[in-house]
Amino acid sequence: MNESTGDIDAQFYATQLGVYDEMLAKEHKVLPYWQRFMDAIATLGSEQLELRRREAQRLLRENGVTYNVYGDAQKLTRPWRLDPVPLLISSEDWSLIEAGLKQRAELLNLILKDIYGKQQLLKKGLLPSELVLAHDGFLHPCVGALPHLQRQLIVYSANLARGHNGRMLVLDDRSQAPSGAGYALENRTVMARVLPDIFRETQVHRLSGFFKALRKGLADISPHNKEDPRIVILTPGSLNETYFEHAYLSSYLGFSLVQGDDLTVRDGRVWLKSLDGLQPVDVILRRVDDSFCDPLELRSASRLGVAGLLEAVRRNNVAIANPLGSSVLENPGLLAFLPRLSRYFLNQELMLPSVATWWCGQRRERDFVLQNLDRLVIKPINRSSGSYVLFGGLLSTREKELLRAAIIAKPHCYVGQEHISFSTVPSFIDHHIEPRFAVIRSFAVAGGDDYQVMPGGLTRIARQQDDFIVSNQAGGISKDTWVLADEPDKQVSLWFQPGRDVVLSADTEPLTSRAANNLFWVGRYLERIKAATRLMRTILLKLAEAPELNDPLDSRCLDVLLSALTQVTGTYPGFVASNASALKEPQNELLALAKNVQRSGTLAANIQAFAQTAFSIRDVWSQDTWRCVDNIQRRWQQRVVNGDCDPEQLQKHLDDLITGFVAFIGLTTESMTREAGWLMLDSGRRLEHALALIALLRATVVQRHEPALQNQLLEAVLISTDSLSIYRRRYRSFIKLPMVLELLLMDKTHPRSLAYQLHQLSDHIGALPRERGKGQLSEEERLILRAYTDLRLVKVSELVNVTDNVGVYSELESVLSAMTELLWRLYEVLAQAYFSHSQVPQLMTPTQPEDDL
Amino acid sequence: MKYRITHSTLYKYSQLVGLCQNEARLQPRDFWRQQCQSSRFDISPEPNDFHERRDFFGNRVAYFAIQQAHQRLVVTAVSEVTIFPRQSRDDLVNLITWEQVRDQLQGGPGQSQMQSQSQSQYQQQNHYDELLDAKLFLLDSPMVITSAELANYAQSSFLPNRPLVQVVTDLMQRIHVDFTYDPSSTTIATPLSDVLQFRRGVCQDFAHLAIGCLRSLGIAARYVSGYVETQPMPGKQRLVGADASHAWFAVYVPGTGWLEFDPTNNAVPFDQHITLAWGRDYTDVTPLKGIAFGGGRHTLSVSVDVLRLE
């Protein structure tokens, strides 16, 4: 071992006095399994470990692992941070934790069942009624609405930490829509890639078994079609802090990712609105908080839920994991009563104790809390009530008085908790191994007669040495959690294995109307960006060739192209402003069109819209495709929007941008099956491509110009449409308007032509799912047929006929403008037929008070 | 006393509604001073899905969905109800003090001070269950959040050792005198603090106000939605459909049960108040609410007719 690697050796590890450390444990000696791991990373050395850490960061970043931070003005997603040093837990240690978690899940399940069922706990005084009834998670419409299942609590999660005496404690229980399991899985995947040798040599329990159990657990609660239930993940949408995980789990588990808008309740059943019509839904794994799930019976202002959902639950037509109302268990006041309830229900002592908690709804406990404010952590039982966790010792005298008054006014709404010092765990920080406080989130899922616990979990550490706030919102770092096995674990395949050699019908998950709409717009943004990029590139080239613009011809050609850019991108006034100052110094406006995110129609704004739209359907993209989207957006952001870039560099970035999009198109063309999703993406592209081409022609060649200028413009148009070489090959002659129009409008074999776009669009529309009338064309089929036929009937020679002295090719203009109108109409009809989820729900309660007497 | 109540709500939309889901609490519930003989809905267009159930508070709820396109929705409920003029005058001379009631509500089962040796175990359990039910109505609810201001307003009614019934009667009278009935002053969403500050409101506000005052001092109170019979002005003909929904409140008196008070009319409901439903506040008993998909703008008109049959 050389000197430079010595600094990450265990012997340099300086823990704090009186704090339990995971590596040193009670005897303050490095535990043997930690020693093996530390030796292995010491052999790697600090520099190598740093490289591995960066590699992990890169993989996470490219896989799109993010954590959205609420309140972030720029809607930026925060990259997920992973420490290359995992938390190691021995197999003996883990078996205690596992048993404790199972017991706790069982206990909470029984409490949940009772609260929404017979309420014996309240009637017998085992739980004070105001503790339960005053909690926001208690939803009285859900009483009596639990399905008759062996277990109600399907997924369970707990935050664990070790106290100073080395005993594992539960800090809080998560019962409504626990997050983190997907992050744990992704952490594991990345760790196995960046530390493959160490991972292989350490016998680590695998995680896939848990996800298999999750899938089975969810299928088991289905009220119908237990063999092959349709399971969906209900997400609040791409702005949610853990949206990455929703998309990740949906692709990993093969469930549709839906938002409230994607579902509807009819005939007391839940249906998925898809391109193929309504599809029944059997099970919902929800990531929407329960009170937001049904605007009819619960929080009426919610736009995240499904009206009538609770009614469908009541009729046992859908199962929800966890059931609506289960957040009633996320009440810190309950912690004080769990030991008693464990004896009552299970006749057992609680194996995993909770952090010491005093519920102020009882006089003695309240007085204790008030007398010990300085030493305690104070929490309201309701997380939504504005105030949050308060450390009594950090409050000013005035704040303390306010808190005291608040507790006295509504004592049942507060708890005091012991301020425990967590254990520390070795972490790789700034090239050194340092101790950090750690919290472990663990997961369990109901199945059969028991709960199955994930052997591992999501460990999070604070960034700063003395920081107790361990959360992702506060910018914490995550760790993989390695539960050591006595013998190597077998990899469990997640895939469902049919018992016999049956061939399952290859049904893909239906495409939701929302996803269809987003795919269509990803396609539109893409072509919009490509058209603007190519035209801008042509302009920059012209500027570079003739910087002085001595030749008036060059100058006039440039003016036309610049104003065409404004028209194609719709960024008025831009270069068509009445005072033509922008034309004299075009650089500033050109840079603004590249950089300005705030202004609509600019490249920067469209790239952002492209990436955000793609992100909102993150689950439909392959890993590679997403990496491509991310690269496009990130590079543009770094190099152009935030970078200091001059027109010359811009030229290069535009080239890269085109290459990025070509890669995206190639990947989607190769990896997407030719089903509704691809049809939508490509239809969006074709429609926008057609519109952009028409806009370009109308802005450049409809106007009649002298031959020399027209020639220059036609050449620029051919370059901007990536058609110059094919023109040369085909016509081997001078550039003439009729031939250019022939190529760009009429040539079905040229992939940049209008005819090609309409032909493709016509095929796609014909292939979209619809209710077939007998021989009747749908409105969208009728429109595209009309557009395509109108184009085919055009005679190019007539387009360029000059009949009067108006200075424009009026026939060309009228054909192009009629085409634009048809295409716009086509979009409206498509939206109506396929994206109609956009019907806005409205509340029909009276807004005026009841009249009275 | 027997009544027929016709409560009709008409929604008109500027555009088509493709789907709407609704919950109606328009059917009178039964309890000791009221029995509902019949109650039927007439809904147009006819719902595709219609289900009746009882809610958490025991109120009758009808869920219905209309799944075909419509631009007009009419929901009419016609009910026949008998009111027994039984609210005992004895109840109003009940002497249990408000402090005693407060302390009983604070104790959990087994800690009740009402345990009399002569009570059987069954009676005791019954008493616990009743107290337990009442405790829900001590807590804050979406539209009634207890506060120091409410307690402050209530204080002068809460004289030491005053019987609870007298306290509430006094509070009802004060609200009737101190507050102006003014339908233009508030909407459904007006917070209680505004009502208290501006001293104006309608029946809902006054009921919420009284409930907030009582809960702020540890007394359980609930919100009652229903109707009240109106007499035509002398010499005028009775106008069909000119009646309206009404709201008042009830207070829990241990050993006696829930006593009702109407602060808007400064009256104790006897045989002219017809009850639809009760809950913690208006949000629990909204007579008709729904979610419509599409529809553009909508207008709403309500007519209520309370007809005395015998």
Interface residues (C-beta under 8 A of the other chain):
Chain A: L122 K123 K124 G125 P128 S129 E130 L133 A134 H140 P141 V143 G144 T264 V265 R266 D267 G268 P295 L296 E297 S300 A307 G308 E311 R314 R315 A409 K410 Q839 V840 P841 Q842 L843 M844 T845 P846 T847 Q848 P849 E850 D851 D852 L853
Chain B: Y11 G18 L19 C20 Q21 N22 E23 N48 D49 H51 R53 D55 F56 F57 Y63 A65 Q67 G108 P109 G110 Q111 Y128 D129 L132 K135 L136 L138 L139 D140 T146 A148 P183 T186 T187 I188 A189 T190 V202 C203 Q204 D205 V228 T230 A244 S245 H246 A247 T264 N265 D284 T286 P287 L288 K289 G290 I291 A292 F293 G294 G295 H298 L300 V302
